[in-house]
Amino acid sequence: MVDGIGASTGAVNPRAVHETDLDRLQRLGSSGDEKALREVGEKLEGVFVSMLVKSMREGMSEDGLFGKGPGADIYDGFFDQMMGEELSKRGGLGISEMVVRAQIDHQSSLKPNEVTERVSPAKARQEESKT
């Protein structure tokens, strides 16, 4: 996903994910579908691992992997993001699996008639402004 890369710094920016993407991940995560939960876990782990890769890469020589020429920061960002995504798909650090297990445990602990509603920040602000 290109929107996770800050072009000016070459860094993976977790805040650059659009709110619609976050809403989609929240819906997937609360759906109870294990495949959807795994996707959410992998995305979360991918962002985290990308940030780790970025930190490690910045500790290398000043020239970095792609030198200091024009666009090097963009290639650095792509590299960080792709490494994070691939490492998380291949097992990564196990964060994805922990997220899935925790969510499944949480959903199974809910009472059958218990309704939980998740409200997006935008909707919460709208509701708050009405009162």
Backbone as CSV, one residue per row, in Angstrom:
resi,resn,N_x,N_y,N_z,CA_x,CA_y,CA_z,C_x,C_y,C_z
1,MET,0.841,-1.161,0.000,0.000,0.000,0.000,0.891,1.230,0.000
2,VAL,0.767,2.067,-0.968,1.636,3.212,-1.133,1.352,4.297,-0.115
3,ASP,0.106,4.412,0.374,-0.222,5.495,1.279,0.450,5.363,2.642
4,GLY,1.119,4.263,2.923,1.822,4.086,4.181,3.245,4.597,4.145
5,ILE,3.634,5.250,3.052,5.010,5.707,2.904,5.031,7.222,2.868
6,GLY,5.863,7.822,3.690,6.020,9.271,3.654,7.073,9.610,2.622
7,ALA,6.694,10.230,1.521,7.610,10.486,0.415,8.736,11.423,0.811
8,SER,8.486,12.367,1.709,9.525,13.323,2.046,10.585,12.733,2.967
9,THR,10.220,11.756,3.775,11.190,11.196,4.709,11.591,9.777,4.363
10,GLY,10.829,9.131,3.498,11.121,7.749,3.169,10.722,6.803,4.277
11,ALA,10.044,7.295,5.278,9.694,6.478,6.434,8.298,5.909,6.286
12,VAL,8.094,4.756,6.865,6.758,4.194,6.926,6.009,4.993,7.974
13,ASN,4.891,5.542,7.582,4.123,6.388,8.476,2.812,5.710,8.810
14,PRO,2.677,5.122,10.005,1.440,4.419,10.335,0.239,5.340,10.371
15,ARG,0.433,6.646,10.550,-0.685,7.582,10.559,-1.161,7.918,9.161
16,ALA,-0.413,7.490,8.138,-0.789,7.807,6.764,-1.880,6.894,6.234
17,VAL,-2.274,5.896,6.996,-3.343,4.996,6.575,-4.649,5.778,6.633
18,HIS,-5.417,5.709,5.567,-6.672,6.456,5.507,-7.658,5.952,6.544
19,GLU,-8.532,6.854,7.001,-9.525,6.473,8.009,-10.433,5.372,7.489
20,THR,-10.711,5.364,6.178,-11.559,4.303,5.633,-10.873,2.953,5.777
21,ASP,-9.549,2.914,5.637,-8.809,1.669,5.836,-8.906,1.221,7.290
22,LEU,-8.797,2.167,8.208,-8.896,1.827,9.625,-10.293,1.328,9.960
23,ASP,-11.309,1.982,9.394,-12.686,1.525,9.617,-12.874,0.117,9.080
24,ARG,-12.318,-0.146,7.895,-12.426,-1.476,7.284,-11.753,-2.524,8.167
25,LEU,-10.561,-2.214,8.658,-9.854,-3.154,9.526,-10.616,-3.372,10.829
26,GLN,-11.226,-2.307,11.344,-12.003,-2.450,12.577,-13.208,-3.357,12.342
27,ARG,-13.894,-3.177,11.210,-15.037,-4.043,10.885,-14.583,-5.483,10.730
28,LEU,-13.464,-5.677,10.016,-12.945,-7.035,9.832,-12.593,-7.661,11.175
29,GLY,-11.940,-6.880,12.027,-11.507,-7.395,13.318,-12.648,-7.776,14.234
30,SER,-13.772,-7.088,14.099,-14.904,-7.399,14.977,-15.903,-8.345,14.326
31,SER,-15.599,-8.810,13.117,-16.542,-9.676,12.399,-16.574,-11.099,12.949
32,GLY,-15.502,-11.523,13.596,-15.445,-12.886,14.112,-14.916,-13.880,13.093
33,ASP,-14.725,-13.450,11.863,-14.197,-14.305,10.806,-12.688,-14.448,11.005
34,GLU,-12.230,-15.674,11.182,-10.813,-15.893,11.489,-9.904,-15.424,10.356
35,LYS,-10.327,-15.613,9.118,-9.519,-15.157,7.978,-9.367,-13.634,8.012
36,ALA,-10.452,-12.938,8.319,-10.406,-11.480,8.416,-9.527,-11.047,9.584
37,LEU,-9.627,-11.754,10.694,-8.785,-11.439,11.849,-7.309,-11.602,11.506
38,ARG,-6.996,-12.636,10.750,-5.600,-12.849,10.348,-5.106,-11.702,9.466
39,GLU,-5.971,-11.213,8.573,-5.588,-10.087,7.716,-5.284,-8.853,8.563
40,VAL,-6.130,-8.573,9.538,-5.919,-7.432,10.424,-4.614,-7.604,11.201
41,GLY,-4.385,-8.800,11.729,-3.160,-9.067,12.472,-1.917,-8.898,11.618
42,GLU,-1.981,-9.370,10.372,-0.837,-9.231,9.466,-0.568,-7.771,9.137
43,LYS,-1.621,-6.985,8.938,-1.434,-5.552,8.642,-0.771,-4.852,9.825
44,LEU,-1.260,-5.139,11.024,-0.688,-4.535,12.224,0.778,-4.926,12.379
45,GLU,1.054,-6.209,12.234,2.433,-6.677,12.363,3.303,-6.098,11.251
46,GLY,2.751,-5.970,10.047,3.504,-5.402,8.932,3.963,-3.984,9.213
47,VAL,3.076,-3.157,9.767,3.443,-1.778,10.100,4.518,-1.773,11.182
48,PHE,4.349,-2.603,12.200,5.316,-2.657,13.297,6.691,-3.113,12.803
49,VAL,6.718,-4.183,12.019,7.995,-4.704,11.515,8.632,-3.698,10.560
50,SER,7.825,-2.995,9.760,8.360,-1.963,8.865,9.070,-0.875,9.661
51,MET,8.487,-0.493,10.785,9.126,0.520,11.624,10.435,-0.006,12.214
52,LEU,10.475,-1.292,12.568,11.722,-1.890,13.061,12.797,-1.898,11.973
53,VAL,12.407,-2.296,10.759,13.351,-2.338,9.639,13.890,-0.938,9.367
54,LYS,13.020,0.065,9.406,13.435,1.454,9.183,14.483,1.860,10.213
55,SER,14.222,1.546,11.477,15.177,1.902,12.532,16.520,1.209,12.332
56,MET,16.484,-0.052,11.949,17.737,-0.785,11.716,18.478,-0.216,10.509
57,ARG,17.748,0.092,9.443,18.375,0.624,8.240,19.016,1.978,8.513
58,GLU,18.359,2.803,9.321,18.912,4.119,9.634,20.198,4.020,10.445
59,GLY,20.411,2.900,11.115,21.632,2.695,11.881,22.816,2.289,11.018
60,MET,22.567,2.059,9.734,23.642,1.675,8.812,24.444,2.912,8.417
61,SER,25.277,2.761,7.423,26.097,3.875,6.951,25.210,5.024,6.481
62,GLU,25.786,6.202,6.400,25.028,7.386,6.009,24.450,7.275,4.603
63,ASP,25.098,6.528,3.735,24.615,6.410,2.359,23.385,5.524,2.255
64,GLY,23.145,4.668,3.221,21.984,3.790,3.191,22.074,2.759,2.080
65,LEU,20.989,2.050,1.866,20.967,1.002,0.846,20.932,1.557,-0.563
66,PHE,20.300,2.714,-0.735,20.078,3.241,-2.078,20.821,4.547,-2.319
67,GLY,21.844,4.815,-1.529,22.634,6.017,-1.716,21.918,7.257,-1.222
68,LYS,22.391,8.405,-1.676,21.803,9.671,-1.254,21.222,10.444,-2.425
69,GLY,21.124,9.845,-3.589,20.628,10.536,-4.774,19.148,10.865,-4.695
70,PRO,18.663,11.531,-5.747,17.243,11.882,-5.793,16.366,10.628,-5.720
71,GLY,15.382,10.666,-4.875,14.455,9.546,-4.766,14.911,8.428,-3.854
72,ALA,16.109,8.519,-3.299,16.610,7.442,-2.437,15.708,7.249,-1.225
73,ASP,15.181,8.362,-0.695,14.308,8.245,0.478,13.019,7.500,0.138
74,ILE,12.538,7.650,-1.088,11.327,6.936,-1.511,11.617,5.441,-1.604
75,TYR,12.751,5.088,-2.200,13.123,3.674,-2.286,13.346,3.079,-0.896
76,ASP,13.944,3.864,0.003,14.115,3.397,1.382,12.758,3.080,2.005
77,GLY,11.784,3.961,1.800,10.443,3.750,2.343,9.776,2.521,1.771
78,PHE,9.890,2.347,0.438,9.336,1.146,-0.196,9.980,-0.111,0.381
79,PHE,11.298,-0.065,0.534,12.029,-1.211,1.076,11.535,-1.552,2.482
80,ASP,11.430,-0.533,3.336,10.972,-0.756,4.710,9.589,-1.389,4.726
81,GLN,8.687,-0.834,3.928,7.313,-1.328,3.908,7.241,-2.758,3.379
82,MET,7.913,-3.032,2.270,7.846,-4.369,1.676,8.491,-5.412,2.590
83,MET,9.602,-5.057,3.219,10.235,-5.991,4.155,9.290,-6.295,5.317
84,GLY,8.648,-5.261,5.845,7.708,-5.459,6.945,6.558,-6.362,6.559
85,GLU,5.977,-6.116,5.377,4.851,-6.931,4.922,5.268,-8.380,4.694
86,GLU,6.397,-8.578,4.022,6.842,-9.946,3.728,7.225,-10.707,4.997
87,LEU,7.917,-10.040,5.901,8.301,-10.707,7.146,7.071,-11.092,7.962
88,SER,6.057,-10.237,7.976,4.856,-10.572,8.750,4.069,-11.697,8.092
89,LYS,4.074,-11.770,6.762,3.381,-12.861,6.063,4.047,-14.204,6.339
90,ARG,5.343,-14.184,6.563,6.101,-15.433,6.745,6.277,-15.802,8.210
91,GLY,5.431,-15.285,9.051,5.511,-15.644,10.467,5.978,-14.499,11.329
92,GLY,6.836,-13.662,10.788,7.282,-12.465,11.484,7.673,-12.687,12.922
93,LEU,7.129,-11.869,13.778,7.454,-11.909,15.200,6.385,-12.623,16.017
94,GLY,5.342,-13.066,15.367,4.258,-13.744,16.069,3.190,-12.800,16.601
95,ILE,3.319,-11.512,16.292,2.344,-10.531,16.766,0.977,-10.806,16.155
96,SER,0.966,-11.128,14.878,-0.292,-11.398,14.182,-1.058,-12.526,14.861
97,GLU,-0.365,-13.597,15.177,-1.009,-14.743,15.817,-1.544,-14.372,17.201
98,MET,-0.795,-13.556,17.940,-1.260,-13.126,19.262,-2.515,-12.265,19.156
99,VAL,-2.555,-11.385,18.151,-3.734,-10.537,17.943,-4.948,-11.400,17.634
100,VAL,-4.776,-12.385,16.751,-5.884,-13.267,16.370,-6.385,-14.041,17.587
101,ARG,-5.460,-14.636,18.344,-5.875,-15.419,19.518,-6.582,-14.555,20.558
102,ALA,-6.056,-13.358,20.786,-6.668,-12.464,21.774,-8.072,-12.054,21.342
103,GLN,-8.239,-11.763,20.062,-9.558,-11.351,19.571,-10.549,-12.514,19.627
104,ILE,-10.107,-13.702,19.259,-10.989,-14.882,19.324,-11.384,-15.153,20.773
105,ASP,-10.418,-15.070,21.697,-10.721,-15.269,23.118,-11.717,-14.226,23.610
106,HIS,-11.509,-12.981,23.196,-12.411,-11.902,23.609,-13.821,-12.143,23.084
107,GLN,-13.924,-12.504,21.808,-15.244,-12.721,21.216,-15.940,-13.930,21.827
108,SER,-15.178,-14.957,22.167,-15.804,-16.142,22.756,-16.222,-15.898,24.207
109,SER,-15.641,-14.889,24.856,-16.013,-14.588,26.239,-17.269,-13.730,26.331
110,LEU,-17.711,-13.155,25.210,-18.925,-12.343,25.224,-20.142,-13.230,25.393
111,LYS,-21.118,-12.742,26.124,-22.367,-13.477,26.287,-23.113,-13.468,24.958
112,PRO,-23.881,-14.503,24.654,-24.565,-14.590,23.361,-25.416,-13.375,23.010
113,ASN,-26.089,-12.775,23.978,-26.961,-11.641,23.684,-26.289,-10.297,23.913
114,GLU,-25.032,-10.332,24.300,-24.322,-9.088,24.577,-23.978,-8.406,23.259
115,VAL,-24.354,-7.168,23.154,-24.101,-6.409,21.933,-22.998,-5.410,22.232
116,THR,-21.994,-5.410,21.389,-20.941,-4.418,21.530,-20.942,-3.571,20.278
117,GLU,-20.903,-2.274,20.472,-20.906,-1.372,19.333,-19.589,-0.621,19.310
118,ARG,-18.989,-0.587,18.162,-17.765,0.176,17.988,-18.127,1.411,17.184
119,VAL,-17.693,2.545,17.678,-18.027,3.802,17.033,-16.746,4.422,16.506
120,SER,-16.778,4.862,15.254,-15.608,5.515,14.680,-15.411,6.865,15.370
121,PRO,-14.180,7.387,15.385,-13.934,8.687,16.016,-14.801,9.797,15.419
122,ALA,-15.009,9.772,14.100,-15.825,10.799,13.452,-17.269,10.731,13.950
123,LYS,-17.810,9.529,14.053,-19.184,9.364,14.529,-19.297,9.770,15.995
124,ALA,-18.292,9.452,16.792,-18.298,9.835,18.203,-18.323,11.351,18.347
125,ARG,-17.540,12.058,17.510,-17.543,13.522,17.558,-18.905,14.074,17.170
126,GLN,-19.550,13.463,16.160,-20.885,13.903,15.751,-21.876,13.728,16.892
127,GLU,-21.852,12.565,17.521,-22.773,12.289,18.624,-22.519,13.237,19.790
128,GLU,-21.254,13.516,20.054,-20.898,14.400,21.156,-21.363,15.824,20.889
129,SER,-21.270,16.265,19.631,-21.679,17.632,19.296,-23.193,17.805,19.362
130,LYS,-23.957,16.729,19.254,-25.417,16.799,19.340,-25.882,17.077,20.762
131,THR,-25.081,16.649,21.737,-25.509,16.809,23.137,-25.080,18.114,23.729
